[in-house]
Amino acid sequence: MRITNLNPGHDIGASAWFVDLEGHKLLLDSGIHPKREGREGVPRFDLVDKEEVDAIVLTHCHHDHVGSLPVALQKFPHAHVLMTELSYFLVERILHNSVNVMQRQREELGIREYPLFTHEEVDEYAAVFQGFKYRREIDCTPAHQTRAGKRSPTLEFFDAGHTLGSAGVLVRGEKQTVFYTGDVCFHDQTILRGAQFGEVRADVMIMETTRGGREKKAGFSRASEVRRFEESILEVLRGKGSVLIPAFALGRTQEVLAILALMMREGRLKRQPVYLGGLGRVFTEIYDLEAHRANRQHAGLKLTEALDLQVLSPKQVQSMRLSGGNLFVLTAGMMNPNTAAHDLALRMMRDERHGIFFVGYADPETPGGRLKASRNGEEFWFSEPGGDVKRRCRLEDFDMTAHADRDDLLDLVGQVDPRVVALGHGDAEARDWFAGKIRDRYPRIRVVQPGPGEVMEA
């Protein structure tokens, strides 16, 4: 088995792994780097562009795992694209939105390489997308395309509990197996239940390490963090302020909406409109429509029925009266310029009545990250259009991660019991923590940290 890390950076970036398993060529994920522009953010497909890729396998539909899929298909036009059936309902919308974003960035930022692919290409490539149920073993390549004299490897998707459609992937060859965790969450969230990896065993394991550098606080529980989140919302609303919750469109937005819906159902929060972005509304509708296919809590909770969801228009962002208690769940977690979250934050942060509540990661080099690090009453640089500002609003950060705690992932290594573990999708501190702990607890397992473009034999 030969595995190449195609992520162009050493951090959480464009997830993509090239796997040559007994002569069969697979690409596991095809992401795009959130901190890099143009083709610098695309996986290192140039290292394998002479290979005949049989299949591209997707773990889930977040941009850092799927955002460069059409670019991969430009390189590997004969590859089949395999994913869970739930991801199948999401992937085209994700990619079409990416085209819109790249077209806007071409005009606003002058990135002449954009768009890296077109709406027409997304429509054309969609013909080779295939969605499958969890726990169904399928051939990686159709029988008529199987390499001469070689049986196709099979793959099986396991529910990863991270977001709608997310999966760990087990690939079985004739002599070896490889398990790729993708992004995984073992604890139950408000909507989705935790991962169901069953009794997976594999010779080689490719594992995410996102929270390897983050120790779980003593006494912490997600339930208590949700209660703190709920009470913070109520405190701001009682003071006639508004609440802004920046959240990624797929996953975080639906989790926040579910919390609000349950609060209203229980009478702890009055029924009122909840303002969100258009893409968040689309994914929320899909969450509702596909509830019967997902392993979720509150299966009968339809967010579009339980809540008065209203898509916020650009005019409302600038003109809406903020006193009196509005709820905004806006789909731009990093608060980048020219987004509703960015512009609304500029209006709200100067007023101590309002609250801006983060429920996920915000890169320190983005406006959201700088706001998160700001001190009350002290001037800081927010963004190019926003300039220097002073924050006086209430600001909170809630740990409602959709990634596994590091100790749970360490236990997973013992369950899978591989010969080799390849560490990725984390910063150096996170990967080093796992490398040391795996060597201490499971000394017979070989641990590797392949850097950008590096090849490992297993």
GUDREN-915375 format. One record per residue (C-alpha): x, y, z; residue number from 1. Coordinates in nm, 2 decimals. Example, Ala and Ser with C-alpha at 12.3 -4.5 7.8 and 13.67 -1.06 7.14 Angstrom:
+--------+--------+--------+-----+
|     xx |     yy |     zz |   i |
+--------+--------+--------+-----+
|   1.23 |  -0.45 |   0.78 |   1 |
|   1.37 |  -0.11 |   0.71 |   2 |
+--------+--------+--------+-----+
# end
This chain:
+--------+--------+--------+-----+
|     xx |     yy |     zz |   i |
+--------+--------+--------+-----+
|   0.00 |   0.00 |   0.00 |   1 |
|   0.13 |   0.34 |  -0.09 |   2 |
|  -0.03 |   0.66 |   0.06 |   3 |
|   0.04 |   1.02 |  -0.04 |   4 |
|  -0.07 |   1.32 |   0.16 |   5 |
|  -0.19 |   1.58 |  -0.10 |   6 |
|  -0.27 |   1.85 |   0.15 |   7 |
|  -0.06 |   2.15 |   0.04 |   8 |
|  -0.01 |   2.27 |   0.40 |   9 |
|   0.10 |   2.12 |   0.73 |  10 |
|  -0.22 |   2.23 |   0.91 |  11 |
|  -0.59 |   2.17 |   0.87 |  12 |
|  -0.63 |   2.25 |   0.51 |  13 |
|  -0.72 |   2.08 |   0.18 |  14 |
|  -0.78 |   1.72 |   0.29 |  15 |
|  -0.69 |   1.47 |   0.02 |  16 |
|  -0.51 |   1.14 |   0.04 |  17 |
|  -0.40 |   0.93 |  -0.26 |  18 |
|  -0.40 |   0.56 |  -0.19 |  19 |
|  -0.26 |   0.29 |  -0.42 |  20 |
|  -0.40 |  -0.03 |  -0.27 |  21 |
|  -0.28 |  -0.34 |  -0.46 |  22 |
|  -0.26 |  -0.15 |  -0.79 |  23 |
|  -0.60 |   0.02 |  -0.74 |  24 |
|  -0.58 |   0.40 |  -0.72 |  25 |
|  -0.82 |   0.59 |  -0.49 |  26 |
|  -0.85 |   0.96 |  -0.38 |  27 |
|  -0.99 |   1.00 |  -0.03 |  28 |
|  -1.14 |   1.35 |  -0.01 |  29 |
|  -1.07 |   1.65 |  -0.23 |  30 |
|  -1.08 |   1.96 |  -0.02 |  31 |
|  -0.97 |   2.31 |  -0.05 |  32 |
|  -0.75 |   2.51 |   0.19 |  33 |
|  -0.95 |   2.78 |   0.37 |  34 |
|  -0.64 |   3.01 |   0.42 |  35 |
|  -0.50 |   2.99 |   0.07 |  36 |
|  -0.63 |   3.16 |  -0.25 |  37 |
|  -0.65 |   3.04 |  -0.61 |  38 |
|  -0.47 |   2.72 |  -0.70 |  39 |
|  -0.24 |   2.74 |  -0.39 |  40 |
|  -0.54 |   2.61 |  -0.19 |  41 |
|  -0.59 |   2.30 |  -0.41 |  42 |
|  -0.44 |   1.96 |  -0.31 |  43 |
|  -0.11 |   1.86 |  -0.47 |  44 |
|  -0.28 |   1.68 |  -0.76 |  45 |
|   0.03 |   1.75 |  -0.97 |  46 |
|   0.21 |   1.48 |  -0.78 |  47 |
|  -0.03 |   1.21 |  -0.90 |  48 |
|  -0.17 |   1.35 |  -1.22 |  49 |
|  -0.01 |   1.07 |  -1.42 |  50 |
|  -0.20 |   0.81 |  -1.22 |  51 |
|  -0.53 |   0.65 |  -1.33 |  52 |
|  -0.75 |   0.72 |  -1.04 |  53 |
|  -1.04 |   0.47 |  -1.02 |  54 |
|  -1.25 |   0.64 |  -0.76 |  55 |
|  -1.28 |   0.95 |  -0.55 |  56 |
|  -1.43 |   0.88 |  -0.21 |  57 |
|  -1.58 |   1.17 |  -0.01 |  58 |
|  -1.62 |   1.16 |   0.37 |  59 |
|  -1.84 |   1.47 |   0.40 |  60 |
|  -1.94 |   1.79 |   0.24 |  61 |
|  -1.74 |   2.06 |   0.43 |  62 |
|  -1.53 |   2.26 |   0.20 |  63 |
|  -1.19 |   2.15 |   0.34 |  64 |
|  -1.29 |   1.79 |   0.23 |  65 |
|  -1.49 |   1.85 |  -0.09 |  66 |
|  -1.42 |   2.20 |  -0.22 |  67 |
|  -1.18 |   2.10 |  -0.50 |  68 |
|  -1.38 |   1.80 |  -0.63 |  69 |
|  -1.44 |   1.95 |  -0.98 |  70 |
|  -1.06 |   2.03 |  -1.00 |  71 |
|  -0.99 |   1.66 |  -0.92 |  72 |
|  -1.23 |   1.55 |  -1.19 |  73 |
|  -1.05 |   1.78 |  -1.44 |  74 |
|  -0.74 |   1.58 |  -1.36 |  75 |
|  -0.91 |   1.24 |  -1.33 |  76 |
|  -1.20 |   1.25 |  -1.57 |  77 |
|  -1.27 |   0.87 |  -1.56 |  78 |
|  -1.29 |   0.85 |  -1.18 |  79 |
|  -1.62 |   0.76 |  -1.01 |  80 |
|  -1.72 |   0.97 |  -0.72 |  81 |
|  -1.86 |   0.78 |  -0.42 |  82 |
|  -2.02 |   0.92 |  -0.10 |  83 |
|  -2.30 |   0.85 |   0.14 |  84 |
|  -2.65 |   0.91 |   0.02 |  85 |
|  -2.69 |   1.20 |   0.26 |  86 |
|  -2.38 |   1.37 |   0.12 |  87 |
|  -2.52 |   1.31 |  -0.23 |  88 |
|  -2.81 |   1.54 |  -0.14 |  89 |
|  -2.57 |   1.82 |  -0.04 |  90 |
|  -2.26 |   1.81 |  -0.26 |  91 |
|  -2.40 |   1.99 |  -0.57 |  92 |
|  -2.53 |   2.28 |  -0.36 |  93 |
|  -2.20 |   2.31 |  -0.19 |  94 |
|  -2.01 |   2.32 |  -0.51 |  95 |
|  -2.24 |   2.56 |  -0.69 |  96 |
|  -2.21 |   2.79 |  -0.39 |  97 |
|  -1.83 |   2.77 |  -0.42 |  98 |
|  -1.86 |   2.89 |  -0.78 |  99 |
|  -2.06 |   3.19 |  -0.67 | 100 |
|  -1.81 |   3.27 |  -0.39 | 101 |
|  -1.51 |   3.24 |  -0.63 | 102 |
|  -1.68 |   3.46 |  -0.89 | 103 |
|  -1.74 |   3.73 |  -0.63 | 104 |
|  -1.38 |   3.71 |  -0.50 | 105 |
|  -1.26 |   3.74 |  -0.86 | 106 |
|  -1.44 |   4.08 |  -0.88 | 107 |
|  -1.38 |   4.20 |  -0.53 | 108 |
|  -1.02 |   4.07 |  -0.46 | 109 |
|  -0.89 |   4.05 |  -0.82 | 110 |
|  -0.80 |   3.68 |  -0.79 | 111 |
|  -0.78 |   3.61 |  -1.17 | 112 |
|  -0.76 |   3.23 |  -1.13 | 113 |
|  -1.11 |   3.22 |  -1.00 | 114 |
|  -1.34 |   3.05 |  -1.06 | 115 |
|  -1.14 |   2.72 |  -1.06 | 116 |
|  -1.45 |   2.55 |  -1.20 | 117 |
|  -1.79 |   2.66 |  -1.34 | 118 |
|  -2.15 |   2.59 |  -1.27 | 119 |
|  -2.16 |   2.40 |  -1.60 | 120 |
|  -1.88 |   2.17 |  -1.49 | 121 |
|  -2.05 |   2.10 |  -1.16 | 122 |
|  -2.37 |   2.00 |  -1.35 | 123 |
|  -2.17 |   1.78 |  -1.59 | 124 |
|  -1.96 |   1.60 |  -1.32 | 125 |
|  -2.27 |   1.53 |  -1.11 | 126 |
|  -2.35 |   1.25 |  -1.35 | 127 |
|  -2.07 |   1.04 |  -1.20 | 128 |
|  -2.17 |   1.11 |  -0.83 | 129 |
|  -2.31 |   0.81 |  -0.65 | 130 |
|  -2.46 |   0.79 |  -0.30 | 131 |
|  -2.47 |   0.48 |  -0.08 | 132 |
|  -2.62 |   0.39 |   0.26 | 133 |
|  -2.40 |   0.34 |   0.56 | 134 |
|  -2.28 |  -0.01 |   0.63 | 135 |
|  -2.32 |  -0.14 |   0.28 | 136 |
|  -2.01 |  -0.29 |   0.12 | 137 |
|  -1.97 |  -0.18 |  -0.24 | 138 |
|  -1.71 |  -0.22 |  -0.51 | 139 |
|  -1.48 |   0.08 |  -0.56 | 140 |
|  -1.49 |   0.04 |  -0.94 | 141 |
|  -1.76 |  -0.11 |  -1.16 | 142 |
|  -1.70 |  -0.46 |  -1.28 | 143 |
|  -1.63 |  -0.36 |  -1.64 | 144 |
|  -1.36 |  -0.12 |  -1.53 | 145 |
|  -1.18 |  -0.36 |  -1.29 | 146 |
|  -0.81 |  -0.38 |  -1.37 | 147 |
|  -0.72 |  -0.70 |  -1.56 | 148 |
|  -0.67 |  -0.99 |  -1.33 | 149 |
|  -0.75 |  -0.79 |  -1.01 | 150 |
|  -1.06 |  -0.79 |  -0.81 | 151 |
|  -1.18 |  -0.44 |  -0.72 | 152 |
|  -1.13 |  -0.33 |  -0.36 | 153 |
|  -1.46 |  -0.27 |  -0.17 | 154 |
|  -1.55 |   0.01 |   0.06 | 155 |
|  -1.80 |   0.07 |   0.34 | 156 |
|  -1.92 |   0.39 |   0.49 | 157 |
|  -1.96 |   0.42 |   0.87 | 158 |
|  -2.15 |   0.70 |   1.03 | 159 |
|  -1.90 |   0.95 |   1.17 | 160 |
|  -2.15 |   1.17 |   1.36 | 161 |
|  -1.97 |   1.49 |   1.25 | 162 |
|  -2.23 |   1.65 |   1.02 | 163 |
|  -2.51 |   1.53 |   0.80 | 164 |
|  -2.37 |   1.25 |   0.57 | 165 |
|  -2.03 |   1.24 |   0.73 | 166 |
|  -1.85 |   0.90 |   0.72 | 167 |
|  -1.54 |   0.71 |   0.81 | 168 |
|  -1.44 |   0.48 |   0.52 | 169 |
|  -1.31 |   0.13 |   0.53 | 170 |
|  -1.14 |   0.01 |   0.21 | 171 |
|  -1.08 |  -0.36 |   0.18 | 172 |
|  -0.83 |  -0.50 |  -0.06 | 173 |
|  -0.75 |  -0.87 |  -0.11 | 174 |
|  -0.46 |  -0.86 |   0.13 | 175 |
|  -0.48 |  -0.53 |   0.32 | 176 |
|  -0.73 |  -0.28 |   0.46 | 177 |
|  -0.73 |   0.09 |   0.53 | 178 |
|  -0.96 |   0.29 |   0.75 | 179 |
|  -0.99 |   0.67 |   0.70 | 180 |
|  -1.17 |   0.84 |   0.98 | 181 |
|  -1.25 |   1.17 |   0.80 | 182 |
|  -1.38 |   1.41 |   1.06 | 183 |
|  -1.55 |   1.23 |   1.35 | 184 |
|  -1.75 |   1.31 |   1.66 | 185 |
|  -1.82 |   1.04 |   1.92 | 186 |
|  -2.05 |   1.24 |   2.15 | 187 |
|  -2.41 |   1.31 |   2.07 | 188 |
|  -2.49 |   1.66 |   1.95 | 189 |
|  -2.83 |   1.83 |   1.97 | 190 |
|  -2.94 |   1.68 |   1.64 | 191 |
|  -2.70 |   1.41 |   1.53 | 192 |
|  -2.60 |   1.11 |   1.74 | 193 |
|  -2.23 |   1.02 |   1.78 | 194 |
|  -2.02 |   0.81 |   1.54 | 195 |
|  -2.11 |   0.45 |   1.49 | 196 |
|  -1.78 |   0.29 |   1.39 | 197 |
|  -1.88 |  -0.05 |   1.52 | 198 |
|  -1.60 |  -0.30 |   1.54 | 199 |
|  -1.38 |  -0.17 |   1.26 | 200 |
|  -1.04 |  -0.33 |   1.22 | 201 |
|  -0.78 |  -0.23 |   0.96 | 202 |
|  -0.41 |  -0.27 |   0.88 | 203 |
|  -0.36 |   0.10 |   0.82 | 204 |
|  -0.55 |   0.39 |   0.97 | 205 |
|  -0.56 |   0.75 |   0.85 | 206 |
|  -0.68 |   0.97 |   1.14 | 207 |
|  -0.78 |   1.33 |   1.20 | 208 |
|  -0.61 |   1.50 |   1.49 | 209 |
|  -0.81 |   1.83 |   1.51 | 210 |
|  -0.83 |   1.85 |   1.89 | 211 |
|  -0.51 |   1.68 |   1.98 | 212 |
|  -0.37 |   2.00 |   2.13 | 213 |
|  -0.68 |   2.06 |   2.34 | 214 |
|  -0.73 |   1.90 |   2.68 | 215 |
|  -1.08 |   1.85 |   2.79 | 216 |
|  -1.15 |   2.06 |   3.10 | 217 |
|  -1.22 |   1.89 |   3.43 | 218 |
|  -1.60 |   1.86 |   3.48 | 219 |
|  -1.68 |   1.98 |   3.13 | 220 |
|  -1.99 |   1.84 |   2.96 | 221 |
|  -2.16 |   1.93 |   2.64 | 222 |
|  -2.50 |   1.95 |   2.82 | 223 |
|  -2.37 |   2.21 |   3.07 | 224 |
|  -2.21 |   2.41 |   2.78 | 225 |
|  -2.55 |   2.41 |   2.60 | 226 |
|  -2.72 |   2.53 |   2.92 | 227 |
|  -2.46 |   2.81 |   2.95 | 228 |
|  -2.53 |   2.90 |   2.59 | 229 |
|  -2.90 |   2.91 |   2.65 | 230 |
|  -2.88 |   3.12 |   2.96 | 231 |
|  -2.65 |   3.37 |   2.78 | 232 |
|  -2.90 |   3.41 |   2.50 | 233 |
|  -3.18 |   3.47 |   2.75 | 234 |
|  -2.98 |   3.73 |   2.95 | 235 |
|  -2.91 |   3.94 |   2.64 | 236 |
|  -3.27 |   3.92 |   2.52 | 237 |
|  -3.39 |   4.02 |   2.87 | 238 |
|  -3.17 |   4.33 |   2.84 | 239 |
|  -3.34 |   4.42 |   2.50 | 240 |
|  -3.02 |   4.34 |   2.31 | 241 |
|  -2.98 |   4.12 |   2.00 | 242 |
|  -2.78 |   3.81 |   1.97 | 243 |
|  -2.55 |   3.72 |   1.67 | 244 |
|  -2.43 |   3.37 |   1.63 | 245 |
|  -2.18 |   3.32 |   1.34 | 246 |
|  -2.19 |   2.96 |   1.24 | 247 |
|  -2.10 |   2.75 |   0.94 | 248 |
|  -2.39 |   2.68 |   0.70 | 249 |
|  -2.37 |   2.30 |   0.72 | 250 |
|  -2.38 |   2.15 |   1.07 | 251 |
|  -2.33 |   2.43 |   1.32 | 252 |
|  -2.63 |   2.63 |   1.19 | 253 |
|  -2.87 |   2.34 |   1.23 | 254 |
|  -2.73 |   2.25 |   1.58 | 255 |
|  -2.79 |   2.61 |   1.69 | 256 |
|  -3.14 |   2.62 |   1.54 | 257 |
|  -3.23 |   2.29 |   1.71 | 258 |
|  -3.13 |   2.44 |   2.05 | 259 |
|  -3.35 |   2.75 |   1.98 | 260 |
|  -3.64 |   2.53 |   1.86 | 261 |
|  -3.62 |   2.32 |   2.18 | 262 |
|  -3.61 |   2.63 |   2.40 | 263 |
|  -3.92 |   2.76 |   2.23 | 264 |
|  -4.10 |   2.42 |   2.25 | 265 |
|  -4.03 |   2.41 |   2.62 | 266 |
|  -4.15 |   2.77 |   2.67 | 267 |
|  -3.82 |   2.91 |   2.79 | 268 |
|  -3.78 |   3.13 |   2.48 | 269 |
|  -4.07 |   3.32 |   2.33 | 270 |
|  -4.16 |   3.25 |   1.97 | 271 |
|  -3.99 |   3.50 |   1.74 | 272 |
|  -3.83 |   3.52 |   1.40 | 273 |
|  -3.48 |   3.37 |   1.36 | 274 |
|  -3.28 |   3.54 |   1.09 | 275 |
|  -3.02 |   3.34 |   0.89 | 276 |
|  -2.84 |   3.33 |   0.56 | 277 |
|  -2.98 |   3.18 |   0.24 | 278 |
|  -2.73 |   2.88 |   0.23 | 279 |
|  -2.81 |   2.80 |   0.59 | 280 |
|  -3.18 |   2.79 |   0.51 | 281 |
|  -3.11 |   2.55 |   0.22 | 282 |
|  -2.92 |   2.31 |   0.43 | 283 |
|  -3.17 |   2.33 |   0.71 | 284 |
|  -3.44 |   2.23 |   0.47 | 285 |
|  -3.23 |   1.93 |   0.36 | 286 |
|  -3.18 |   1.83 |   0.73 | 287 |
|  -3.55 |   1.83 |   0.76 | 288 |
|  -3.62 |   1.64 |   0.44 | 289 |
|  -3.37 |   1.37 |   0.51 | 290 |
|  -3.43 |   1.33 |   0.88 | 291 |
|  -3.56 |   0.98 |   0.82 | 292 |
|  -3.22 |   0.87 |   0.68 | 293 |
|  -3.00 |   1.02 |   0.95 | 294 |
|  -2.92 |   0.88 |   1.29 | 295 |
|  -3.04 |   1.17 |   1.49 | 296 |
|  -3.21 |   1.28 |   1.81 | 297 |
|  -3.55 |   1.45 |   1.80 | 298 |
|  -3.62 |   1.28 |   1.47 | 299 |
|  -3.96 |   1.45 |   1.46 | 300 |
|  -3.82 |   1.80 |   1.50 | 301 |
|  -3.86 |   1.98 |   1.17 | 302 |
|  -3.66 |   2.31 |   1.21 | 303 |
|  -3.84 |   2.48 |   0.92 | 304 |
|  -4.17 |   2.41 |   1.09 | 305 |
|  -4.07 |   2.47 |   1.45 | 306 |
|  -3.91 |   2.81 |   1.38 | 307 |
|  -4.00 |   3.12 |   1.20 | 308 |
|  -3.69 |   3.13 |   0.98 | 309 |
|  -3.63 |   3.44 |   0.78 | 310 |
|  -3.35 |   3.49 |   0.53 | 311 |
|  -3.17 |   3.82 |   0.61 | 312 |
|  -3.15 |   4.06 |   0.31 | 313 |
|  -2.85 |   4.29 |   0.26 | 314 |
|  -3.08 |   4.59 |   0.31 | 315 |
|  -3.19 |   4.45 |   0.65 | 316 |
|  -2.83 |   4.41 |   0.77 | 317 |
|  -2.78 |   4.78 |   0.74 | 318 |
|  -3.13 |   4.91 |   0.84 | 319 |
|  -3.29 |   4.66 |   1.09 | 320 |
|  -3.36 |   4.80 |   1.43 | 321 |
|  -3.14 |   4.60 |   1.67 | 322 |
|  -3.29 |   4.70 |   2.01 | 323 |
|  -3.57 |   4.48 |   2.12 | 324 |
|  -3.41 |   4.14 |   2.10 | 325 |
|  -3.34 |   3.98 |   1.76 | 326 |
|  -3.18 |   3.64 |   1.69 | 327 |
|  -2.93 |   3.61 |   1.41 | 328 |
|  -2.77 |   3.28 |   1.31 | 329 |
|  -2.55 |   3.38 |   1.02 | 330 |
|  -2.35 |   3.15 |   0.80 | 331 |
|  -2.01 |   3.31 |   0.79 | 332 |
|  -1.82 |   3.16 |   1.08 | 333 |
|  -1.50 |   3.36 |   1.01 | 334 |
|  -1.69 |   3.69 |   0.95 | 335 |
|  -1.51 |   3.76 |   0.63 | 336 |
|  -1.57 |   4.10 |   0.47 | 337 |
|  -1.88 |   4.14 |   0.25 | 338 |
|  -2.08 |   3.89 |   0.45 | 339 |
|  -2.39 |   3.96 |   0.67 | 340 |
|  -2.21 |   3.83 |   0.98 | 341 |
|  -1.92 |   4.08 |   0.92 | 342 |
|  -2.15 |   4.38 |   0.86 | 343 |
|  -2.39 |   4.30 |   1.14 | 344 |
|  -2.10 |   4.25 |   1.39 | 345 |
|  -1.97 |   4.60 |   1.31 | 346 |
|  -2.31 |   4.74 |   1.40 | 347 |
|  -2.35 |   4.53 |   1.72 | 348 |
|  -2.01 |   4.53 |   1.87 | 349 |
|  -2.02 |   4.89 |   1.98 | 350 |
|  -2.33 |   4.85 |   2.19 | 351 |
|  -2.30 |   4.67 |   2.53 | 352 |
|  -2.66 |   4.55 |   2.52 | 353 |
|  -2.59 |   4.31 |   2.23 | 354 |
|  -2.42 |   3.97 |   2.24 | 355 |
|  -2.19 |   3.80 |   1.98 | 356 |
|  -2.16 |   3.43 |   2.06 | 357 |
|  -1.91 |   3.20 |   1.89 | 358 |
|  -2.00 |   2.82 |   1.87 | 359 |
|  -1.70 |   2.70 |   1.66 | 360 |
|  -1.35 |   2.77 |   1.54 | 361 |
|  -1.26 |   3.11 |   1.40 | 362 |
|  -0.91 |   3.14 |   1.25 | 363 |
|  -0.71 |   3.40 |   1.44 | 364 |
|  -0.62 |   3.58 |   1.11 | 365 |
|  -0.98 |   3.64 |   1.01 | 366 |
|  -1.21 |   3.92 |   1.13 | 367 |
|  -1.40 |   3.66 |   1.35 | 368 |
|  -1.07 |   3.54 |   1.50 | 369 |
|  -0.96 |   3.90 |   1.58 | 370 |
|  -1.30 |   3.98 |   1.73 | 371 |
|  -1.28 |   3.66 |   1.94 | 372 |
|  -0.95 |   3.77 |   2.08 | 373 |
|  -1.05 |   4.13 |   2.15 | 374 |
|  -1.08 |   4.29 |   2.49 | 375 |
|  -1.39 |   4.48 |   2.60 | 376 |
|  -1.34 |   4.86 |   2.55 | 377 |
|  -1.00 |   4.82 |   2.38 | 378 |
|  -0.94 |   4.92 |   2.01 | 379 |
|  -0.85 |   4.64 |   1.77 | 380 |
|  -0.83 |   4.61 |   1.39 | 381 |
|  -1.13 |   4.41 |   1.27 | 382 |
|  -1.10 |   4.41 |   0.89 | 383 |
|  -1.01 |   4.62 |   0.59 | 384 |
|  -1.36 |   4.77 |   0.54 | 385 |
|  -1.42 |   4.78 |   0.92 | 386 |
|  -1.09 |   4.93 |   1.03 | 387 |
|  -1.01 |   4.99 |   1.40 | 388 |
|  -1.30 |   4.94 |   1.63 | 389 |
|  -1.38 |   4.91 |   2.00 | 390 |
|  -1.59 |   4.62 |   2.12 | 391 |
|  -1.83 |   4.69 |   2.40 | 392 |
|  -2.08 |   4.41 |   2.34 | 393 |
|  -2.09 |   4.09 |   2.53 | 394 |
|  -1.87 |   3.83 |   2.37 | 395 |
|  -1.87 |   3.45 |   2.45 | 396 |
|  -1.71 |   3.14 |   2.31 | 397 |
|  -1.89 |   2.81 |   2.36 | 398 |
|  -1.73 |   2.47 |   2.30 | 399 |
|  -1.99 |   2.29 |   2.10 | 400 |
|  -1.74 |   2.11 |   1.88 | 401 |
|  -1.84 |   1.85 |   1.62 | 402 |
|  -1.49 |   1.69 |   1.65 | 403 |
|  -1.40 |   1.40 |   1.87 | 404 |
|  -1.21 |   1.46 |   2.20 | 405 |
|  -0.86 |   1.34 |   2.17 | 406 |
|  -0.89 |   1.07 |   2.43 | 407 |
|  -1.18 |   0.91 |   2.24 | 408 |
|  -0.97 |   0.91 |   1.92 | 409 |
|  -0.69 |   0.75 |   2.12 | 410 |
|  -0.92 |   0.47 |   2.22 | 411 |
|  -1.03 |   0.43 |   1.86 | 412 |
|  -0.67 |   0.35 |   1.77 | 413 |
|  -0.68 |   0.06 |   2.01 | 414 |
|  -1.01 |  -0.06 |   1.87 | 415 |
|  -0.90 |  -0.05 |   1.50 | 416 |
|  -0.56 |  -0.20 |   1.60 | 417 |
|  -0.37 |  -0.11 |   1.29 | 418 |
|   0.00 |  -0.18 |   1.21 | 419 |
|   0.04 |   0.18 |   1.10 | 420 |
|  -0.14 |   0.51 |   1.19 | 421 |
|  -0.10 |   0.81 |   0.96 | 422 |
|  -0.18 |   1.14 |   1.13 | 423 |
|  -0.33 |   1.44 |   0.95 | 424 |
|  -0.59 |   1.71 |   0.97 | 425 |
|  -0.44 |   1.89 |   1.27 | 426 |
|  -0.17 |   2.13 |   1.36 | 427 |
|   0.18 |   2.02 |   1.46 | 428 |
|   0.10 |   2.03 |   1.83 | 429 |
|  -0.21 |   1.82 |   1.78 | 430 |
|  -0.03 |   1.56 |   1.57 | 431 |
|   0.27 |   1.54 |   1.81 | 432 |
|   0.03 |   1.48 |   2.11 | 433 |
|  -0.12 |   1.18 |   1.93 | 434 |
|   0.22 |   1.05 |   1.81 | 435 |
|   0.35 |   1.05 |   2.16 | 436 |
|   0.05 |   0.89 |   2.32 | 437 |
|   0.01 |   0.62 |   2.06 | 438 |
|   0.37 |   0.52 |   2.09 | 439 |
|   0.33 |   0.51 |   2.47 | 440 |
|   0.01 |   0.32 |   2.48 | 441 |
|   0.04 |   0.10 |   2.17 | 442 |
|   0.42 |   0.06 |   2.12 | 443 |
|   0.40 |  -0.19 |   1.84 | 444 |
|   0.20 |   0.05 |   1.61 | 445 |
|   0.41 |   0.26 |   1.37 | 446 |
|   0.31 |   0.62 |   1.37 | 447 |
|   0.38 |   0.85 |   1.07 | 448 |
|   0.31 |   1.21 |   1.00 | 449 |
|   0.34 |   1.25 |   0.63 | 450 |
|   0.39 |   1.61 |   0.53 | 451 |
|   0.26 |   1.79 |   0.22 | 452 |
|   0.33 |   1.56 |  -0.08 | 453 |
|   0.51 |   1.30 |   0.12 | 454 |
|   0.46 |   0.93 |   0.04 | 455 |
|   0.44 |   0.65 |   0.30 | 456 |
|   0.46 |   0.28 |   0.24 | 457 |
|   0.25 |   0.05 |   0.45 | 458 |
+--------+--------+--------+-----+
# end
